[in-house]
Amino acid sequence: MRLDKYICKSTELTRSEAKRSLKYGSIKVNGAVVKNAAFQVKEQDNVLLNDRELTPIGLRYIMMHKPADTICSNVDEALPSLLNLIEVEKWTELHIAGRLDADTTGLVLITDDGQWSHNVISPNKSCQKTYHVWLAEPIVENVKEQFEQGVQLNNEKELTRPAKLEILSEKEAMLSITEGKYHQVKRMFAAVGNKVVRLHREKIGNITLDEELEPGQWRYLTNDEVDQFH
């Protein structure tokens, strides 16, 4: 890791402030002053800022039970960002791996590991997401087969990828998809003449929303959960 990035990961300093500390000779690596921001810090290196040892914050992997009326954004807009609900250091470095609409609840994954989140959201990875869906109208008989074959969404050139629909009751189902098109679940049901009235994400890949988490609560992922996308 570059030395300036290492400093930022270990302190509240910005990149420009870290470079200023380097310029003034405030940083030592293994006892020697280093002023080169591009210096590569190895795992075993000892880094001091004004003789205080620095330890970088490790990569973080979080699951949250997203409540309604929050947005998957790093900043507040018309509604508050769900990141306001997380109290951790350097929360501004976190991002959401797989967004949900403001009115959709359920499993959200949050991290500062860009490659890991790419494995979650990249269409090429075909990561399955499972949603609990409540509908305005009864589900007609052939919808399951239509979703398995792919449906034509409005303003899309190609059919959706095959999706799995499990019907729970006449107006309730579980839908598993491997894409993440804009408003996809809502648009899929709209394409077959129905309307989603409530939507809740249960699962991403093999990671299932912890049933002990109330809306707005979060926890760090276990090592086994993190490894699902490494």
MARKE-400303 format. One line per 5 residues: number of its first residue (from 1); their letters; for each residue x, y negated, z negated of C-alpha. Coordinates in Angstrom, 2 decimals. Layout:
NUM) a) X,Y,Z ~ ... $
# end
This chain:
1) mrldk) 0.00,0.00,0.00 ~ 1.25,-3.51,0.79 ~ 2.49,-5.34,-2.27 ~ 0.14,-8.31,-1.86 ~ -2.84,-5.95,-1.58 $
6) yicks) -1.58,-3.99,-4.61 ~ -1.52,-7.20,-6.64 ~ -5.07,-8.10,-5.58 ~ -6.27,-4.60,-6.45 ~ -4.74,-4.95,-9.92 $
11) teltr) -5.72,-8.52,-10.81 ~ -8.31,-11.20,-10.11 ~ -5.86,-12.99,-7.79 ~ -6.83,-13.73,-4.19 ~ -4.49,-12.73,-1.37 $
16) seakr) -3.14,-16.30,-1.11 ~ -2.59,-16.46,-4.89 ~ -0.79,-13.12,-4.79 ~ 1.53,-14.39,-2.06 ~ 2.19,-17.52,-4.12 $
21) slkyg) 3.21,-15.34,-7.08 ~ 5.57,-13.46,-4.79 ~ 7.06,-16.70,-3.48 ~ 7.76,-17.91,-7.03 ~ 9.51,-14.66,-7.95 $
26) sikvn) 6.86,-13.60,-10.48 ~ 6.67,-10.01,-9.18 ~ 9.13,-7.25,-9.99 ~ 9.10,-3.75,-8.54 ~ 11.16,-1.22,-10.49 $
31) gavvk) 12.95,-4.07,-12.25 ~ 13.87,-6.08,-9.14 ~ 12.21,-9.29,-7.96 ~ 10.39,-8.75,-4.65 ~ 9.09,-11.64,-2.56 $
36) naafq) 8.04,-9.74,0.57 ~ 4.24,-9.42,0.72 ~ 4.53,-6.49,3.16 ~ 6.72,-4.46,0.79 ~ 5.23,-0.96,0.57 $
41) vkeqd) 4.42,0.11,-3.00 ~ 4.73,3.83,-3.66 ~ 2.69,5.75,-6.22 ~ 5.58,6.10,-8.64 ~ 6.66,2.43,-8.46 $
46) nvlln) 6.45,0.17,-11.51 ~ 5.06,-3.27,-10.62 ~ 5.16,-6.22,-13.03 ~ 3.53,-9.65,-12.80 ~ 5.26,-12.02,-15.23 $
51) drelt) 6.50,-8.89,-17.04 ~ 2.95,-7.45,-17.33 ~ 2.52,-4.03,-15.78 ~ -0.07,-3.83,-13.01 ~ -2.33,-0.86,-12.35 $
56) piglr) -4.62,-1.04,-9.32 ~ -8.30,-0.21,-9.53 ~ -8.83,3.12,-7.82 ~ -11.35,3.78,-5.09 ~ -14.91,3.88,-6.38 $
61) yimmh) -17.86,5.99,-5.34 ~ -21.30,5.20,-6.75 ~ -24.86,6.43,-6.36 ~ -27.75,4.13,-7.14 ~ -31.49,4.60,-7.39 $
66) kpadt) -32.42,1.57,-5.30 ~ -35.52,-0.24,-6.54 ~ -37.98,-1.94,-4.23 ~ -37.58,-5.64,-3.44 ~ -33.78,-5.51,-3.31 $
71) icsnv) -31.60,-5.68,-0.21 ~ -28.57,-3.68,0.89 ~ -26.33,-6.69,1.33 ~ -23.28,-8.13,-0.40 ~ -25.06,-11.46,-0.88 $
76) dealp) -28.47,-12.54,-2.05 ~ -30.84,-13.66,0.69 ~ -34.63,-13.92,0.46 ~ -34.39,-11.06,-2.03 ~ -31.55,-10.19,-4.44 $
81) sllnl) -28.70,-7.88,-3.47 ~ -28.75,-4.51,-5.24 ~ -25.07,-5.11,-6.07 ~ -26.30,-7.50,-8.77 ~ -27.28,-4.36,-10.69 $
86) ievek) -23.71,-3.03,-10.84 ~ -21.37,-4.31,-13.55 ~ -17.87,-3.33,-12.45 ~ -14.63,-5.17,-11.78 ~ -14.19,-6.61,-8.29 $
91) wtelh) -17.71,-5.72,-7.26 ~ -17.34,-7.98,-4.20 ~ -15.04,-5.33,-2.67 ~ -17.86,-2.77,-2.69 ~ -20.09,-2.10,0.28 $
96) iagrl) -23.16,0.03,0.94 ~ -22.77,3.21,2.98 ~ -26.12,3.59,4.67 ~ -28.62,0.80,4.11 ~ -32.29,0.90,3.22 $
101) dadtt) -35.05,-1.61,3.93 ~ -36.04,-3.97,1.13 ~ -39.26,-2.06,0.44 ~ -37.62,1.40,0.61 ~ -36.45,3.04,-2.61 $
106) glvli) -34.13,5.92,-3.44 ~ -30.56,7.07,-2.92 ~ -27.93,4.54,-1.92 ~ -24.19,5.24,-1.82 ~ -21.78,2.41,-2.64 $
111) tddgq) -18.00,2.43,-2.30 ~ -14.86,0.46,-1.47 ~ -13.46,3.33,0.63 ~ -13.99,2.39,4.26 ~ -13.09,5.76,5.75 $
116) wshnv) -15.37,7.59,3.33 ~ -18.34,5.37,4.20 ~ -17.59,5.83,7.90 ~ -18.02,9.57,7.39 ~ -21.44,8.87,5.87 $
121) ispnk) -22.83,6.48,8.49 ~ -21.07,7.34,11.77 ~ -23.51,8.86,14.29 ~ -20.74,11.22,15.37 ~ -20.73,12.83,11.91 $
126) scqkt) -24.44,13.77,12.14 ~ -24.92,13.28,8.41 ~ -28.45,14.32,7.45 ~ -30.61,11.95,5.41 ~ -33.83,13.18,3.82 $
131) yhvwl) -36.78,10.90,3.08 ~ -40.01,11.35,1.14 ~ -42.69,9.69,3.26 ~ -46.21,8.58,2.38 ~ -48.50,7.76,5.32 $
136) aepiv) -51.62,5.76,6.02 ~ -53.27,8.46,8.13 ~ -53.34,12.29,8.01 ~ -50.46,13.99,9.83 ~ -51.69,15.53,13.08 $
141) envke) -50.83,19.13,13.94 ~ -48.17,18.66,16.59 ~ -46.06,15.97,14.88 ~ -43.64,18.52,13.46 ~ -42.93,19.87,16.96 $
146) qfeqg) -42.65,16.37,18.40 ~ -40.03,15.39,15.83 ~ -38.10,18.60,16.47 ~ -37.99,17.76,20.20 ~ -37.30,14.05,19.69 $
151) vqlnn) -39.67,11.11,20.10 ~ -39.48,7.95,22.17 ~ -39.06,4.88,20.00 ~ -40.16,1.48,21.21 ~ -37.32,-0.37,23.00 $
156) ekelt) -35.05,2.71,22.96 ~ -33.79,4.42,26.13 ~ -33.22,7.88,24.66 ~ -35.29,10.17,22.49 ~ -34.41,10.49,18.83 $
161) rpakl) -32.26,13.42,17.84 ~ -34.12,16.52,16.62 ~ -35.57,15.90,13.15 ~ -37.03,18.26,10.57 ~ -40.47,17.51,9.14 $
166) eilse) -41.81,19.32,6.08 ~ -45.48,18.56,5.50 ~ -46.37,18.31,1.80 ~ -49.99,17.20,2.11 ~ -52.16,15.56,4.75 $
171) keaml) -50.53,12.15,4.19 ~ -47.19,13.11,2.65 ~ -44.04,14.70,4.08 ~ -40.27,15.12,3.82 ~ -38.36,14.02,6.92 $
176) siteg) -34.69,14.82,7.59 ~ -32.85,12.89,10.32 ~ -29.23,12.68,11.46 ~ -29.37,9.14,12.84 ~ -29.68,5.72,11.34 $
181) kyhqv) -31.48,3.59,13.89 ~ -33.10,0.35,12.74 ~ -36.29,1.18,10.77 ~ -36.06,4.66,12.27 ~ -38.42,6.60,9.99 $
186) krmfa) -41.11,3.93,10.25 ~ -40.69,3.72,14.02 ~ -40.84,7.50,14.44 ~ -44.21,7.69,12.72 ~ -45.39,4.61,14.59 $
191) avgnk) -44.51,6.43,17.83 ~ -46.97,9.20,16.91 ~ -49.72,6.82,15.85 ~ -49.20,6.69,12.10 ~ -47.90,4.16,9.60 $
196) vvrlh) -45.47,4.59,6.72 ~ -46.86,3.03,3.54 ~ -44.09,4.15,1.20 ~ -40.57,5.48,1.80 ~ -38.04,6.98,-0.61 $
201) rekig) -34.63,8.46,0.29 ~ -33.94,11.68,-1.60 ~ -30.70,12.93,-0.11 ~ -27.64,12.01,1.98 ~ -25.71,15.02,3.24 $
206) nitld) -25.44,17.33,0.24 ~ -25.72,14.50,-2.28 ~ -29.13,14.38,-3.97 ~ -30.41,11.43,-5.96 ~ -29.88,12.13,-9.66 $
211) eelep) -33.36,12.58,-11.11 ~ -32.20,11.06,-14.40 ~ -31.53,7.70,-12.74 ~ -34.39,5.24,-13.07 ~ -34.86,2.56,-10.37 $
216) gqwry) -31.97,0.12,-10.63 ~ -29.70,2.53,-12.49 ~ -26.45,3.94,-11.10 ~ -23.59,6.29,-11.90 ~ -20.23,7.24,-10.42 $
221) ltnde) -20.23,10.25,-8.13 ~ -18.65,13.45,-9.36 ~ -15.48,14.69,-7.64 ~ -17.50,17.40,-5.89 ~ -19.94,14.80,-4.58 $
226) vdqfh) -17.14,12.55,-3.34 ~ -15.51,15.50,-1.57 ~ -18.65,15.97,0.54 ~ -17.47,13.17,2.80 ~ -13.69,13.57,2.72 $
# end
